[in-house]
Amino acid sequence: MIRLRLFGRCRIYHDPVSPVLKEPAQIGWASWFREIDLVTPRKLKGKELLLRTRGWWTVEPSLVADVVEKHGKLIVGEKGELMIEFENKEKVAALSFDLTENFDDQILIAP
């Protein structure tokens, strides 16, 4: 397996940025009739983390997801980084070409 990070151009500064999940999302519960002291930590999945870049990147993240998922799998790495997992180098080359064709230099992949 080959894993590469996914970066997008920052809407404000135009440098490559990538989301990093620092902590699992915490979901709590509220009830009409009582207090519920339960918090459920949940890690975001790769596509969920990518979709959180809406408004940060210069391109629409759902369009990026459509292109990326044709060639690899969006995952969250061990340190919370947004990554793409590939089966082989040919898939990496094909995605790199598709990203350039669809988004010019706005979406990048790197180790």
Phi, psi and omega in degrees: 000143177245131178238129178230149178280151179248126181237149173231157178287131178295132181299330184266307187262347177065019172263156181292129178228154180220138179289148177228127178280108183281321180217154175298149175296142179250119180252122177254177184231142176233148181230156177293326192249352183202167174272137177242113182268057181233127175237128182250109175285139181215128176284143174283151174272171185304311181293322178299317179294318177300316182295339176288352178278358180305127181092340179268320181269161180281349179237161180287121184297332179293327175292321177297316180301318179301318180289314184296318185291349174287337188242334184204185183246128176285128180222167171254123182289177183300330180259017177086006183278147177284124184224164173241132179255128183244154176279326184202174182293331179296321178294323177297313181297319180295319178294317179304316178297313181297321179297318178294317180297320185271327189232009182057238181254022185275337179234130186229153172238145182204156177295000000 
